[in-house]
């Protein structure tokens, strides 16, 4: 685990020193790294790492609430310690919002961006944080280690009223893949349309499943993400 700004955060890494650009995965609210492990283990040819947010899985509660810019800085401090000057980032749901925040806040350090089942506007009507416990999760048999009530509260507070919409046009030179699921009842595909419309040149694709598609369709998503990260610059949108 890493101690950063008074937080102790559990970090997991796969294929350390594999070469190429490391991939940072940012999970959904309340989800710990064991949920992501089957997906991340299948993203080949690069180091992949992730972390548990405060109050989730192996990370104790934060002593104080935190905002999106602060937790973005915490994550990139861990990247510094791992000697990752440049990273690719894949973010799911809440983690997709954090991925956008990091790309905006640290533009010189993010090479490519994958946004899954996420939004440029948090706190929009109808978006609840029940995402991780929806029917898709229950049907798949995935087990999510329960986050603490404070952990969930602080994660929610960090993104309440957050919006990247005004800043996303600045990412026009960052290759971006936006993945949405047709049956996503938590983060409807229209939010992916918004993201792709705001990031010039972003590739928008619809995939099978509902909100938890990165986990319930892990093999297909790992293959797609790997292809996007490996594509030559001229091929990235078509990859």
Residue, then its C-alpha position, 0 to 999 in steps of 0.5 A: x500500500x502507499x501512504x499519500x497526503x495522509x491516505x493509505x491506499x492499496x495498490x495492485x500491479x500486473x506485469x510489472x516492467x512489461x514495457x510500453x505505456x502502463x495502464x491505470x484502471x480507475x474503478x466504479x464507486x465502492x468497487x475494490x480491486x478484486x472485482x477488476x482483477x479478472x479484467x485487468x489480468x487479460x489486458x496484455x503486453x503492458x503493466x496494469x495497475x489499480x488502487x482501492x479508493x479510501x474506505x474501499x477494499x484494502x484502503x482505510x477510510x479517509x479522515x476528511x472528505x476530498x475533492x476530485x482535484x485532490x484525489x486526482x493528485x493523490x493518484x498521480x503521486x502514486x504514479x510518480x512513485x511507480x516511476x510512471x511519467x506517462x500513463x494510459x488511463x481506463x476509467x469505469x463509471x465513477x472512475x471514468x469521471x476521475x479519469x477525465x479529471x486526471x487527463x484535464x489536470x495532468x494533460x502532459x502525463x496521459x497518452x490515451x484515455x478509455x472511458x467506460x459507462x461514464x459521464x461528463x456531468x455528475x449529479x445529473x438527474x436519475x444517476x444513482x450510485x446503486x450501479x455496483x449492486x445492479x441486477x447485472x452484477x448479481x446475475x454474474x455472481x461477481x462479489x464486491x467487497x463492501x465499502x464502508x458507509x464513509x467511503x461511499x459518502x466521500x466518493x459520492x461527495x468528491x464528484x457531486x456537482x462535478x462536470x468536465x464538460x467545459x474542459x473536455x474540448x482541450x483533450x482534442x489531441x488525446x486519443x480517446x475510446x468511449x465505450x457504452x452499453x445499450x442496456x446500461x440503466x445507470x449511465x445511459x448511452x446518451x452520456x457516452x454520446x455527450x463525451x464523444x461529442x465534447x472530445x474531438x476525434x474520440x471513438x464511440x462504440x456500443x458493446x454488449x451488456x449493461x452497466x457492469x460490462x467491463x466485468x461481465x464481459x471482461x474478455x471482450x473488453x480486455x481485447x478491445x482496450x488492448x487493441x486501442x492502446x496498441x494501435x498506431x496513432x493513425x489507426x486509433x479511432x478505427x482500431 
